[in-house]
Amino acid sequence: MAETEIMEDNNDFIHTLWDELADFDAARSDEALGYLMAGLCQLVGAQNANWIGSVRMVDILPGDLVHGWRPRCVRFLHPSAQIDASVKEQAKNLELGSVDESTIRNVAQAGIFRANRATDLVPRWLESDYSLRYFKPFGLSDVIWAGIPVNADAECYFGIFREDGHSLFTAEERDLVASALRGLKWFCRQQLLSHGLTVASSPLTATEREVLGGLLSGLSEKQIAADRYQSPHTTHEYVTNIYRKFGVNNRATLMALWLGKAA
């Protein structure tokens, strides 16, 4: 196939992916995220992907190598107990000040859209302690990291992973991932909102996220209560907590957040 035909096929794939993401309603944010990660893997022949919702803390401790940035939500396309344990260990290490060089260099670019292979960030990354500890044991050989700023204090990161036995990512594949994600700031904003990040006073609990989904779907509080086998009073308390966290006092203003029309 000619190079121009390959480029046209890739562009068609990306544009179709964007259109299909736009068809997911706000209450199906988790499903939409999984669909996007699967699409990114298909685009560049990867075997797994993750999404990280990251926020910058107000109080930055002296010597903080990542300048207050902290992951608050992590989701993998293909999760496992081993991966979950690894994520928790890395989060603990970050709090203790042990941060790998690729993360430091990625966070140093906060505020701008970027996509990098691990070796773009750290040329000898494949030989690094981080790669040997957190990639090799899981059969992973390479990663593309993309960072999408949503505002000054919130970003989304996507990791696209390739397993052992496959070639390393090329610069062209990195640029394909960048092209696919470059126009999705609106999508990342919705993902952060769905977890109570960016504008909420604190992240939403799992139950609050489920109730939020009902609100965004247009269900009444009684319908949400029936679907969740809760009393209407309990559901109303969850709704009140959601409104409080987002700093709104009615459903219309809450919906406006998803349309980008309210602060």
PyMOL commands that set and color helices and strands:
alter all, ss='L'
color gray80, all
select helices_A, chain A and resi 3-22+26-44+81-95+101-107+118-121+125-127+129-134+136-138+171-182+185-194+206-216+221-228+232-246+251-258
alter helices_A, ss='H'
color red, helices_A
select strands_A, chain A and resi 48-56+69-76+114-117+140-151+154-163
alter strands_A, ss='S'
color yellow, strands_A
deselect
rebuild
show_as cartoon
